[in-house]
Amino acid sequence: MKNKSYIGVSFIILIFGIWAVPKIIEKLSPPSLLKFEKVTPFELTNQDNKLINNATLKGKVYVLEFFFASCPTICPKMHTSMLKLQDEFYGNPNFNLISVTIDPKRDTVEALKKYAKENNSDVKNWHFLTGNKDVIYEFSNKGFKLYAGENEEAEGGFEHSGLFALVDKDGFIRSRTITTGENENPLKFYDGLDAKQVQMLKEDIAILLNE
């Protein structure tokens, strides 16, 4: 009788184990990320007066934001989030941060170099980019479809998104799906003001670095 009970329990454990293994593997395996369009061709100048373009960044995973140095509202909070990414992947030669100014008239090469130094940015892996205003606005509004524009009524004189774009080694915008209620929806960009989404971004950067 004891042997039959033992066999029965063993059989249940075996069946449960077979069912559970895929679930465990699923939890251990990183999620596959969505792939969106490729970043449009661009060429802008960084804080060291070097040209940065798609070819420069090929083979790198990078996070890109639009900002301006004198921004009194969301930019300091976004910068804090970017610093967290810098610290998380510090020293990784395959990871870059990209901050594109939407106020190139004031944010010159020299001004951006000063801004980077004053705000604890490691410029070895962080490019602060400036250039022609029309080119930058087209890059933001049409390239990424992230709004940027001048507005005299806005604090600081400009409006822009607080979102971060994650780009893979081949230049494609990447992200994940998130669950909203009972639905799963694509999250194309990450909210740089939301701690949970910044954490998601860290996780997804790690996935792309290992691809």
Summary of the structure (lengths in Angstrom):
residues: 211
radius of gyration: 22.2
end to end distance: 54.0
largest distance: 87.3
contacts: 603
relative contact order: 0.18
helix: 40%
strand: 27%
